[in-house]
């Protein structure tokens, strides 16, 4: 018996690999949404995490760090704001 696939629709969802209740420490928007600068969530609105563990939208923390008053510190705890990119986690493949 041979089977021929005529049509295939793939559906996937993704989420950031962070706690569900975490929000950006600057704009207070949930990470599944976007920062005030972006239209769509995803790689264009990536997340950054300080070495202290606080998470931010990339655009929010970049604007924060540009300010002289930030002194290169995390806006939440005032530690040095050395940052790293967060990866998104692929989930719920259907």
Chimera marker file (.cmm) of the C-alpha trace (Angstrom):
<marker_set name="trace">
<marker id="1" x="0.000" y="0.000" z="0.000" r="1" g="1" b="0" radius="0.5"/>
<marker id="2" x="1.379" y="3.413" z="-0.972" r="1" g="1" b="0" radius="0.5"/>
<marker id="3" x="0.365" y="6.684" z="0.608" r="1" g="1" b="0" radius="0.5"/>
<marker id="4" x="0.668" y="9.995" z="-1.187" r="1" g="1" b="0" radius="0.5"/>
<marker id="5" x="0.603" y="13.176" z="0.875" r="1" g="1" b="0" radius="0.5"/>
<marker id="6" x="-1.280" y="15.847" z="-1.037" r="1" g="1" b="0" radius="0.5"/>
<marker id="7" x="-1.137" y="18.638" z="1.477" r="1" g="1" b="0" radius="0.5"/>
<marker id="8" x="0.708" y="19.236" z="4.711" r="1" g="1" b="0" radius="0.5"/>
<marker id="9" x="0.250" y="22.092" z="7.184" r="1" g="1" b="0" radius="0.5"/>
<marker id="10" x="2.842" y="22.419" z="9.914" r="1" g="1" b="0" radius="0.5"/>
<marker id="11" x="1.958" y="24.307" z="13.073" r="1" g="1" b="0" radius="0.5"/>
<marker id="12" x="4.424" y="25.350" z="15.748" r="1" g="1" b="0" radius="0.5"/>
<marker id="13" x="4.570" y="27.646" z="18.721" r="1" g="1" b="0" radius="0.5"/>
<marker id="14" x="7.541" y="29.049" z="20.570" r="1" g="1" b="0" radius="0.5"/>
<marker id="15" x="8.229" y="30.787" z="23.821" r="1" g="1" b="0" radius="0.5"/>
<marker id="16" x="11.210" y="32.349" z="25.507" r="1" g="1" b="0" radius="0.5"/>
<marker id="17" x="13.056" y="30.070" z="27.926" r="1" g="1" b="0" radius="0.5"/>
<marker id="18" x="12.142" y="32.133" z="31.014" r="1" g="1" b="0" radius="0.5"/>
<marker id="19" x="9.467" y="31.892" z="33.743" r="1" g="1" b="0" radius="0.5"/>
<marker id="20" x="5.918" y="32.525" z="32.482" r="1" g="1" b="0" radius="0.5"/>
<marker id="21" x="5.271" y="35.436" z="34.839" r="1" g="1" b="0" radius="0.5"/>
<marker id="22" x="8.488" y="37.325" z="34.028" r="1" g="1" b="0" radius="0.5"/>
<marker id="23" x="8.139" y="40.822" z="32.515" r="1" g="1" b="0" radius="0.5"/>
<marker id="24" x="10.668" y="43.334" z="31.194" r="1" g="1" b="0" radius="0.5"/>
<marker id="25" x="12.101" y="45.247" z="34.132" r="1" g="1" b="0" radius="0.5"/>
<marker id="26" x="11.995" y="48.500" z="32.154" r="1" g="1" b="0" radius="0.5"/>
<marker id="27" x="8.744" y="48.607" z="30.138" r="1" g="1" b="0" radius="0.5"/>
<marker id="28" x="6.848" y="46.064" z="32.318" r="1" g="1" b="0" radius="0.5"/>
<marker id="29" x="5.506" y="44.222" z="29.225" r="1" g="1" b="0" radius="0.5"/>
<marker id="30" x="5.376" y="40.402" z="29.207" r="1" g="1" b="0" radius="0.5"/>
<marker id="31" x="8.091" y="38.862" z="27.026" r="1" g="1" b="0" radius="0.5"/>
<marker id="32" x="5.621" y="37.048" z="24.761" r="1" g="1" b="0" radius="0.5"/>
<marker id="33" x="4.541" y="40.542" z="23.714" r="1" g="1" b="0" radius="0.5"/>
<marker id="34" x="6.796" y="43.211" z="22.298" r="1" g="1" b="0" radius="0.5"/>
<marker id="35" x="8.675" y="46.173" z="23.636" r="1" g="1" b="0" radius="0.5"/>
<marker id="36" x="7.207" y="49.613" z="22.868" r="1" g="1" b="0" radius="0.5"/>
<marker id="37" x="9.615" y="49.896" z="19.883" r="1" g="1" b="0" radius="0.5"/>
<marker id="38" x="8.585" y="46.719" z="17.996" r="1" g="1" b="0" radius="0.5"/>
<marker id="39" x="5.474" y="45.538" z="16.171" r="1" g="1" b="0" radius="0.5"/>
<marker id="40" x="6.019" y="41.765" z="16.412" r="1" g="1" b="0" radius="0.5"/>
<marker id="41" x="7.589" y="39.488" z="19.035" r="1" g="1" b="0" radius="0.5"/>
<marker id="42" x="10.444" y="37.176" z="18.133" r="1" g="1" b="0" radius="0.5"/>
<marker id="43" x="14.041" y="37.505" z="17.028" r="1" g="1" b="0" radius="0.5"/>
<marker id="44" x="13.657" y="41.171" z="16.047" r="1" g="1" b="0" radius="0.5"/>
<marker id="45" x="12.604" y="41.884" z="19.626" r="1" g="1" b="0" radius="0.5"/>
<marker id="46" x="15.046" y="39.565" z="21.371" r="1" g="1" b="0" radius="0.5"/>
<marker id="47" x="15.590" y="39.270" z="25.090" r="1" g="1" b="0" radius="0.5"/>
<marker id="48" x="18.746" y="39.976" z="27.026" r="1" g="1" b="0" radius="0.5"/>
<marker id="49" x="19.625" y="38.834" z="30.510" r="1" g="1" b="0" radius="0.5"/>
<marker id="50" x="21.981" y="40.622" z="32.865" r="1" g="1" b="0" radius="0.5"/>
<marker id="51" x="24.629" y="38.649" z="34.710" r="1" g="1" b="0" radius="0.5"/>
<marker id="52" x="22.433" y="39.373" z="37.743" r="1" g="1" b="0" radius="0.5"/>
<marker id="53" x="19.622" y="37.336" z="36.136" r="1" g="1" b="0" radius="0.5"/>
<marker id="54" x="17.203" y="40.165" z="35.312" r="1" g="1" b="0" radius="0.5"/>
<marker id="55" x="15.654" y="39.979" z="31.829" r="1" g="1" b="0" radius="0.5"/>
<marker id="56" x="14.890" y="42.817" z="29.425" r="1" g="1" b="0" radius="0.5"/>
<marker id="57" x="13.751" y="43.443" z="25.875" r="1" g="1" b="0" radius="0.5"/>
<marker id="58" x="16.862" y="44.211" z="23.843" r="1" g="1" b="0" radius="0.5"/>
<marker id="59" x="15.627" y="47.664" z="22.806" r="1" g="1" b="0" radius="0.5"/>
<marker id="60" x="14.679" y="48.591" z="26.376" r="1" g="1" b="0" radius="0.5"/>
<marker id="61" x="18.057" y="47.722" z="27.924" r="1" g="1" b="0" radius="0.5"/>
<marker id="62" x="20.019" y="49.267" z="25.038" r="1" g="1" b="0" radius="0.5"/>
<marker id="63" x="18.181" y="52.574" z="25.526" r="1" g="1" b="0" radius="0.5"/>
<marker id="64" x="18.730" y="52.306" z="29.282" r="1" g="1" b="0" radius="0.5"/>
<marker id="65" x="22.482" y="51.686" z="28.912" r="1" g="1" b="0" radius="0.5"/>
<marker id="66" x="22.789" y="54.678" z="26.514" r="1" g="1" b="0" radius="0.5"/>
<marker id="67" x="21.682" y="57.034" z="29.292" r="1" g="1" b="0" radius="0.5"/>
<marker id="68" x="24.535" y="58.567" z="31.273" r="1" g="1" b="0" radius="0.5"/>
<marker id="69" x="22.543" y="58.119" z="34.480" r="1" g="1" b="0" radius="0.5"/>
<marker id="70" x="22.484" y="54.318" z="34.034" r="1" g="1" b="0" radius="0.5"/>
<marker id="71" x="26.243" y="54.092" z="34.710" r="1" g="1" b="0" radius="0.5"/>
<marker id="72" x="26.195" y="50.740" z="32.869" r="1" g="1" b="0" radius="0.5"/>
<marker id="73" x="24.195" y="49.150" z="35.686" r="1" g="1" b="0" radius="0.5"/>
<marker id="74" x="21.107" y="46.943" z="35.789" r="1" g="1" b="0" radius="0.5"/>
<marker id="75" x="18.007" y="49.127" z="36.332" r="1" g="1" b="0" radius="0.5"/>
<marker id="76" x="16.634" y="46.582" z="38.814" r="1" g="1" b="0" radius="0.5"/>
<marker id="77" x="19.538" y="45.869" z="41.174" r="1" g="1" b="0" radius="0.5"/>
<marker id="78" x="22.305" y="48.292" z="40.080" r="1" g="1" b="0" radius="0.5"/>
<marker id="79" x="24.859" y="45.528" z="39.436" r="1" g="1" b="0" radius="0.5"/>
<marker id="80" x="27.090" y="45.742" z="36.376" r="1" g="1" b="0" radius="0.5"/>
<marker id="81" x="24.804" y="45.169" z="33.387" r="1" g="1" b="0" radius="0.5"/>
<marker id="82" x="26.890" y="42.614" z="31.524" r="1" g="1" b="0" radius="0.5"/>
<marker id="83" x="24.290" y="41.005" z="29.265" r="1" g="1" b="0" radius="0.5"/>
<marker id="84" x="23.852" y="37.821" z="27.271" r="1" g="1" b="0" radius="0.5"/>
<marker id="85" x="21.283" y="36.754" z="24.696" r="1" g="1" b="0" radius="0.5"/>
<marker id="86" x="18.515" y="34.388" z="25.710" r="1" g="1" b="0" radius="0.5"/>
<marker id="87" x="17.473" y="31.578" z="23.442" r="1" g="1" b="0" radius="0.5"/>
<marker id="88" x="13.901" y="30.807" z="22.628" r="1" g="1" b="0" radius="0.5"/>
<marker id="89" x="12.632" y="27.307" z="23.269" r="1" g="1" b="0" radius="0.5"/>
<marker id="90" x="10.767" y="25.516" z="20.486" r="1" g="1" b="0" radius="0.5"/>
<marker id="91" x="7.683" y="23.835" z="21.914" r="1" g="1" b="0" radius="0.5"/>
<marker id="92" x="4.372" y="22.268" z="20.977" r="1" g="1" b="0" radius="0.5"/>
<marker id="93" x="5.153" y="20.915" z="17.521" r="1" g="1" b="0" radius="0.5"/>
<marker id="94" x="1.921" y="19.595" z="16.021" r="1" g="1" b="0" radius="0.5"/>
<link id1="1" id2="2" r="1" g="1" b="0" radius="0.2"/>
<link id1="2" id2="3" r="1" g="1" b="0" radius="0.2"/>
<link id1="3" id2="4" r="1" g="1" b="0" radius="0.2"/>
<link id1="4" id2="5" r="1" g="1" b="0" radius="0.2"/>
<link id1="5" id2="6" r="1" g="1" b="0" radius="0.2"/>
<link id1="6" id2="7" r="1" g="1" b="0" radius="0.2"/>
<link id1="7" id2="8" r="1" g="1" b="0" radius="0.2"/>
<link id1="8" id2="9" r="1" g="1" b="0" radius="0.2"/>
<link id1="9" id2="10" r="1" g="1" b="0" radius="0.2"/>
<link id1="10" id2="11" r="1" g="1" b="0" radius="0.2"/>
<link id1="11" id2="12" r="1" g="1" b="0" radius="0.2"/>
<link id1="12" id2="13" r="1" g="1" b="0" radius="0.2"/>
<link id1="13" id2="14" r="1" g="1" b="0" radius="0.2"/>
<link id1="14" id2="15" r="1" g="1" b="0" radius="0.2"/>
<link id1="15" id2="16" r="1" g="1" b="0" radius="0.2"/>
<link id1="16" id2="17" r="1" g="1" b="0" radius="0.2"/>
<link id1="17" id2="18" r="1" g="1" b="0" radius="0.2"/>
<link id1="18" id2="19" r="1" g="1" b="0" radius="0.2"/>
<link id1="19" id2="20" r="1" g="1" b="0" radius="0.2"/>
<link id1="20" id2="21" r="1" g="1" b="0" radius="0.2"/>
<link id1="21" id2="22" r="1" g="1" b="0" radius="0.2"/>
<link id1="22" id2="23" r="1" g="1" b="0" radius="0.2"/>
<link id1="23" id2="24" r="1" g="1" b="0" radius="0.2"/>
<link id1="24" id2="25" r="1" g="1" b="0" radius="0.2"/>
<link id1="25" id2="26" r="1" g="1" b="0" radius="0.2"/>
<link id1="26" id2="27" r="1" g="1" b="0" radius="0.2"/>
<link id1="27" id2="28" r="1" g="1" b="0" radius="0.2"/>
<link id1="28" id2="29" r="1" g="1" b="0" radius="0.2"/>
<link id1="29" id2="30" r="1" g="1" b="0" radius="0.2"/>
<link id1="30" id2="31" r="1" g="1" b="0" radius="0.2"/>
<link id1="31" id2="32" r="1" g="1" b="0" radius="0.2"/>
<link id1="32" id2="33" r="1" g="1" b="0" radius="0.2"/>
<link id1="33" id2="34" r="1" g="1" b="0" radius="0.2"/>
<link id1="34" id2="35" r="1" g="1" b="0" radius="0.2"/>
<link id1="35" id2="36" r="1" g="1" b="0" radius="0.2"/>
<link id1="36" id2="37" r="1" g="1" b="0" radius="0.2"/>
<link id1="37" id2="38" r="1" g="1" b="0" radius="0.2"/>
<link id1="38" id2="39" r="1" g="1" b="0" radius="0.2"/>
<link id1="39" id2="40" r="1" g="1" b="0" radius="0.2"/>
<link id1="40" id2="41" r="1" g="1" b="0" radius="0.2"/>
<link id1="41" id2="42" r="1" g="1" b="0" radius="0.2"/>
<link id1="42" id2="43" r="1" g="1" b="0" radius="0.2"/>
<link id1="43" id2="44" r="1" g="1" b="0" radius="0.2"/>
<link id1="44" id2="45" r="1" g="1" b="0" radius="0.2"/>
<link id1="45" id2="46" r="1" g="1" b="0" radius="0.2"/>
<link id1="46" id2="47" r="1" g="1" b="0" radius="0.2"/>
<link id1="47" id2="48" r="1" g="1" b="0" radius="0.2"/>
<link id1="48" id2="49" r="1" g="1" b="0" radius="0.2"/>
<link id1="49" id2="50" r="1" g="1" b="0" radius="0.2"/>
<link id1="50" id2="51" r="1" g="1" b="0" radius="0.2"/>
<link id1="51" id2="52" r="1" g="1" b="0" radius="0.2"/>
<link id1="52" id2="53" r="1" g="1" b="0" radius="0.2"/>
<link id1="53" id2="54" r="1" g="1" b="0" radius="0.2"/>
<link id1="54" id2="55" r="1" g="1" b="0" radius="0.2"/>
<link id1="55" id2="56" r="1" g="1" b="0" radius="0.2"/>
<link id1="56" id2="57" r="1" g="1" b="0" radius="0.2"/>
<link id1="57" id2="58" r="1" g="1" b="0" radius="0.2"/>
<link id1="58" id2="59" r="1" g="1" b="0" radius="0.2"/>
<link id1="59" id2="60" r="1" g="1" b="0" radius="0.2"/>
<link id1="60" id2="61" r="1" g="1" b="0" radius="0.2"/>
<link id1="61" id2="62" r="1" g="1" b="0" radius="0.2"/>
<link id1="62" id2="63" r="1" g="1" b="0" radius="0.2"/>
<link id1="63" id2="64" r="1" g="1" b="0" radius="0.2"/>
<link id1="64" id2="65" r="1" g="1" b="0" radius="0.2"/>
<link id1="65" id2="66" r="1" g="1" b="0" radius="0.2"/>
<link id1="66" id2="67" r="1" g="1" b="0" radius="0.2"/>
<link id1="67" id2="68" r="1" g="1" b="0" radius="0.2"/>
<link id1="68" id2="69" r="1" g="1" b="0" radius="0.2"/>
<link id1="69" id2="70" r="1" g="1" b="0" radius="0.2"/>
<link id1="70" id2="71" r="1" g="1" b="0" radius="0.2"/>
<link id1="71" id2="72" r="1" g="1" b="0" radius="0.2"/>
<link id1="72" id2="73" r="1" g="1" b="0" radius="0.2"/>
<link id1="73" id2="74" r="1" g="1" b="0" radius="0.2"/>
<link id1="74" id2="75" r="1" g="1" b="0" radius="0.2"/>
<link id1="75" id2="76" r="1" g="1" b="0" radius="0.2"/>
<link id1="76" id2="77" r="1" g="1" b="0" radius="0.2"/>
<link id1="77" id2="78" r="1" g="1" b="0" radius="0.2"/>
<link id1="78" id2="79" r="1" g="1" b="0" radius="0.2"/>
<link id1="79" id2="80" r="1" g="1" b="0" radius="0.2"/>
<link id1="80" id2="81" r="1" g="1" b="0" radius="0.2"/>
<link id1="81" id2="82" r="1" g="1" b="0" radius="0.2"/>
<link id1="82" id2="83" r="1" g="1" b="0" radius="0.2"/>
<link id1="83" id2="84" r="1" g="1" b="0" radius="0.2"/>
<link id1="84" id2="85" r="1" g="1" b="0" radius="0.2"/>
<link id1="85" id2="86" r="1" g="1" b="0" radius="0.2"/>
<link id1="86" id2="87" r="1" g="1" b="0" radius="0.2"/>
<link id1="87" id2="88" r="1" g="1" b="0" radius="0.2"/>
<link id1="88" id2="89" r="1" g="1" b="0" radius="0.2"/>
<link id1="89" id2="90" r="1" g="1" b="0" radius="0.2"/>
<link id1="90" id2="91" r="1" g="1" b="0" radius="0.2"/>
<link id1="91" id2="92" r="1" g="1" b="0" radius="0.2"/>
<link id1="92" id2="93" r="1" g="1" b="0" radius="0.2"/>
<link id1="93" id2="94" r="1" g="1" b="0" radius="0.2"/>
</marker_set>
